[in-house]
Amino acid sequence: MLQITKPIAFIDLETTGVNLGTDRIVEIAIVKLLPDGSKTVKRKLINPEMPISKTSVEIHGISNEMVKDAPTFAQAAQELKQVLDDCDLAGYNSNRFDIPLLVEEFLRAGVDFDMKGRRMVDVQNIFHKMEQRTLSAAYKFYCGKVLESAHSAEADASATHEVLVAQIERYPELGNTIDSINKFIGEEVVVDFARRFVMQDGVEVFNFGKYKGQSIAEILTKEPQYYDWMMRGDFPQQTKQKLTEIFTRTKLKGLKL
């Protein structure tokens, strides 16, 4: 069994699309596991305040009509924050999509969703390291079941929890704590959730474009207009927030020299 000392929330989002900077949540499900073994489930439809693409509707089955009377994320933000307070976070492809998009929504709503001290477990990383499959295949492989209602947020979040428990039982080398699992996965240290910036030998570096692998602070010192270009660009809000933190820190350091 998974041994936890604080609550862990398994999250799954259904969205208008896959762009972290512009797309929105239309459904969120949270399966919250407590240290005593008890479990609670929270599911909520969200009005994204923008059209849901036909491609997305075909995937998750949530239409514009279904969410027109649902609360906006801003209206639901405090309730969701309360559910997630003091929780570690888990999901399937959650480190690259669900958690970054959730953080974006909280930022847009002006709600402080503090990620400090939260550990993240992306079950997809374990699966890809071991078996290279999709969530439905993972559920069948590890749990011996067919995933009914795939792309229903609640079904996917619940299946993800079951898959993690089955992975712990199958692979003793994972251990049964969040720290041991993350140590095994070997997650890279990211600066922003969109992974535009990463840590390399203790230094924040660009992870894209012409300056990939180069120090952000050094580039911004030599070419401050690059900061302006990124701030005007179609980057996620959290990426811009981290860029501003680095830019401000770099300017302050320069003033002290």
N, C-alpha and C positions, 0 to 999 in steps of 0.2 A: 504493500500500500504506500501511497505518497505520504510522506511525513512532512507536515507543515507546522510552523510555529506562529504564522499569521495568516489571515484569509488570503485566498487566491481567487481571482475572478477570471473565468474563461469567457472571452469576448468574441462575438462574431457580428460583423456589420453587413448589411445589404445597402447598396449605394446607387447614386445616379450614374456613376461611371468609375474610372480608376485613376483619375488625375487628382493627386493629393492637394494641389493648389486650388482647384476649381470645383471639384465634385463634392457632393453632400451625402449625408446619411439619410436613408429612408426607413431603416429598421435596425434596432440594436437588441441583442439578447445577451444577458449576463448570467452565467451559471457560477454562483459564488459558493466556494467550498470553505468551510470553517475548520479550525484545528480539531474540533471535537468530532469531525466527520459528518456533521449536518450540512445540508445543501439548500440553497434558495435559488429561485429562477426569476429573472426580471426580463420581460420582453416589451418593447415599445415601438410602435410605428412613429415615424417622424416626418413632418412636412418639410421637404428640403428647400422650399421656396424657389424652386427652379424645375424645369421639365425633366422627367426621367427618360433617358434615352430608350428607344425601342429595343436596342440590343440588351440593355440592362433589364428591362421588363421581361424579355424572353428568358433571361437567366433566372431571376428570382421571383417573377410573377407578381411583383408589387407595382400597381399602376398608379398614374397620377390621380385618378378618381379615388383610389383606396386611401390616399394620404392627405387629401385636400382638407379634411377636418381634423387631422392629427395635430398635435402641438409642434411648434418649431423646435429646433434644438435649443435655442436660447430659452424657450419656455420650460424645457425639460432638463436643462443643464444642472440646476442645483439638485434636483432629485437624483439624477444619475451620478453626480459627484458624491452625494451622500452614500449611495450604494457602493461606490468604489473606494471610499475613504479607507486608508490603511491596508489596501489590498496589493499584493503582487498581481501581475497581469500575465495571462496566457492566452494562446489562440493558435490558429492555423494560418501561417503566413502573416501573423499579427505584428511581428517586429518591423516588417516592411510596408504593411498596408493598414491593418485595422487600428493599431495603436497610434501611428502617425496621423491618420485621418481623424481619429477621436480627439487627439490633442489639438489639431487644427480647429475642430468645431468648438472646443472649449475656448480657444484663443479668440475666435470670431465672436463668441458670445460674451466675451469679457469676463470669463470665470477662471479663477486661478486654480488650475488642476496641476498640483505639484507632483512631478515625477521623481523627485529626489527620494532615495531610499527604497524605491519600488524595483523589484527584480522582475525580469521578463523572461518567459519561457515560450519559445516558438516551437510548437510540436512538429511543424513541417520540417524544421531543421534536423530533428532526430530522425524523422522518417526518411528524408532525402539522404541523410548520411548512411542509413541502414538499408533502405529498400527502393528509393526513387519512385514514388507513386503519388496519386492524388488523395484527397481526404476520403472519398468514397472507397477507393482501393485500400487505403490504410485501415479504414473501419472494418472492411471485410477481412483483411489479412490478420489484423491484431485481435479483433473482437469476434470474428466469425459471423458477422451479421451484415445484412444489406442495409445501406443508409437510405431509409425512406425520407421523402421530403427534403432531398438535398437542396441546398441554397435557401432553405428556411433557416433564418438566423438561429432560432432556438435549437433546432435539430442539429445544425452544424456545431454550435457551441457545446452541446451535450455530448455529441459524438467525439469532439476533440478531447474532452475530459476523459472519456472512456478509453480513447486511444492512448493517452499519456499513461493512465494507470496500467494498461496492458503492456506498454513499452517498458515500464519499470520492472514488471514481472518477467518480461522476456530477456531484457538486457541488464544483468546484475551490475555491469560496469558503469551504468548510469548513476547508481546510487539511488537514494529515494528522497533527496532534498532538492530544493530549487538551486542551491549553490553547486551541488555535485553535478546536477544535470547541465547547468550552464558551463561548468568547467569542462565537461565531456564534449559538449557541442563546439566549444572554442569560438564563441561569438566575437567578431571584431568589435573594437571599441569605437562607437560612432559618436559624432558630435551632435548631429541633427538626425531626426528620424527618417528624413528622405535620403539620407546617406550621401548628401552632397559634400559633406566634410567628415573626415575620420581622424582618429589619433594614430600617429606613426612615430614610434620611439618617443612618446610623450609630447609630441608636437601636433597641433591641429593643422591638417593639410587638406587641400582641395582633393575631391574624389571624382572630379569630372573636368572636361574641357581642356583648354590649352595649358592650364596650370596644374593639372592633375599630379599629385604627389609632392607639390611644392607648399611651403609654409604659407598659411593664410596671412599671418601677421606681416611677413616679409613682402608679400605681393601687395597688400593693402598699403604698406608704407611707401613702396616704390610707385604704385599705380592706384591711388585712392579713387580714381574714376571707375575702377572695377567694382567697388562697393556700390556706387551710384547705379551702375548698370544692373547689378543683381537686385537692388532694391526696387528698380522699375520693372524688373522681369517677372515672368509668371512662375515664381518660386513659392513654395509653401510659406505661410506666415512664420512657422516655427523655425524654418531655415533662415529667414530674414532676421528673426529675433536673435538667433545664435550668431549670425554674421555681425549684427550691430554690437553685440556683447564683445566680440573679438576686436572689432574696429575701434570701439570706445576704449577698451583696455590698451590697445596698441597706441592710440593717440596719447592717453594718459602717461604711458610708459615713456613715450617720446618727449613729453614735456618735462619729465623728471630727470632726463639725461643731461 
